[in-house]
Amino acid sequence: MKVQRADGAQSATTGRQLLMAEAALAGAVALALFVRELPSMRREWRIYRMAGGLRAGHRYP
């Protein structure tokens, strides 16, 4: 009895395509999260600069 196997090159291509699709999806989610949090990050950075930044370490323990 002979066992038939899938074509190795085609299954590797399918796996590679799946990996690329997952990477693209993860990148899109990360980009969406970054864009969503950008206004609050800008606000926090502005507060940090008004408080003195790194130079204010001794004033605000």
BATI-506259 format. One record per residue (C-alpha): residue number from 1; residue in three letters; y, z, x. Coordinates in Angstrom, 1 decimal. Example, Ala and Ser with C-alpha at 12.3 -4.5 7.8 and 13.67 -1.06 7.14 Angstrom:
<rs>
<r 1, Ala, <-4.5, 7.8, 12.3>> <r 2, Ser, <-1.1, 7.1, 13.7>> 
</rs>
This chain:
<rs>
<r 1, Met, <0.0, 0.0, 0.0>> <r 2, Lys, <3.3, -1.1, 1.5>> <r 3, Val, <6.5, 1.0, 1.1>> <r 4, Gln, <9.7, -0.9, 0.6>> <r 5, Arg, <12.8, 0.5, 2.1>> <r 6, Ala, <16.4, -0.2, 1.4>> <r 7, Asp, <18.2, -2.4, 3.9>> <r 8, Gly, <19.6, -0.1, 6.6>> <r 9, Ala, <22.8, -2.0, 7.2>> <r 10, Gln, <23.8, -2.1, 3.5>> <r 11, Ser, <23.1, 1.6, 2.9>> <r 12, Ala, <25.1, 2.5, 6.1>> <r 13, Thr, <28.0, 0.4, 4.8>> <r 14, Thr, <27.8, 2.1, 1.4>> <r 15, Gly, <27.8, 5.5, 3.1>> <r 16, Arg, <30.7, 4.5, 5.3>> <r 17, Gln, <32.6, 3.3, 2.2>> <r 18, Leu, <31.9, 6.6, 0.4>> <r 19, Leu, <33.1, 8.6, 3.4>> <r 20, Met, <36.3, 6.5, 3.6>> <r 21, Ala, <36.9, 6.9, -0.2>> <r 22, Glu, <36.5, 10.7, 0.2>> <r 23, Ala, <38.9, 10.8, 3.1>> <r 24, Ala, <41.4, 8.7, 1.1>> <r 25, Leu, <41.1, 11.1, -1.8>> <r 26, Ala, <41.5, 14.2, 0.4>> <r 27, Gly, <44.5, 12.6, 2.0>> <r 28, Ala, <46.1, 11.8, -1.4>> <r 29, Val, <45.5, 15.4, -2.6>> <r 30, Ala, <47.1, 16.8, 0.6>> <r 31, Leu, <50.1, 14.5, 0.3>> <r 32, Ala, <50.6, 15.4, -3.4>> <r 33, Leu, <50.5, 19.1, -2.5>> <r 34, Phe, <53.0, 18.6, 0.3>> <r 35, Val, <55.4, 16.6, -1.9>> <r 36, Arg, <55.1, 19.2, -4.6>> <r 37, Glu, <55.8, 22.1, -2.2>> <r 38, Leu, <58.6, 20.3, -0.3>> <r 39, Pro, <61.5, 21.8, -2.4>> <r 40, Ser, <60.3, 25.3, -2.0>> <r 41, Met, <59.7, 24.8, 1.8>> <r 42, Arg, <63.3, 23.5, 2.1>> <r 43, Arg, <64.6, 26.5, 0.2>> <r 44, Glu, <62.6, 28.9, 2.4>> <r 45, Trp, <63.8, 27.2, 5.6>> <r 46, Arg, <67.4, 27.5, 4.4>> <r 47, Ile, <67.0, 31.3, 3.7>> <r 48, Tyr, <65.3, 31.6, 7.2>> <r 49, Arg, <68.3, 30.0, 8.9>> <r 50, Met, <70.9, 32.1, 6.9>> <r 51, Ala, <69.0, 35.3, 7.9>> <r 52, Gly, <69.4, 34.3, 11.6>> <r 53, Gly, <66.1, 32.6, 12.4>> <r 54, Leu, <64.3, 33.8, 15.6>> <r 55, Arg, <67.4, 35.6, 16.8>> <r 56, Ala, <67.3, 38.0, 13.9>> <r 57, Gly, <64.0, 39.6, 14.9>> <r 58, His, <65.6, 42.9, 15.9>> <r 59, Arg, <67.7, 43.2, 12.7>> <r 60, Tyr, <64.9, 42.7, 10.2>> <r 61, Pro, <61.8, 44.5, 11.3>> 
</rs>
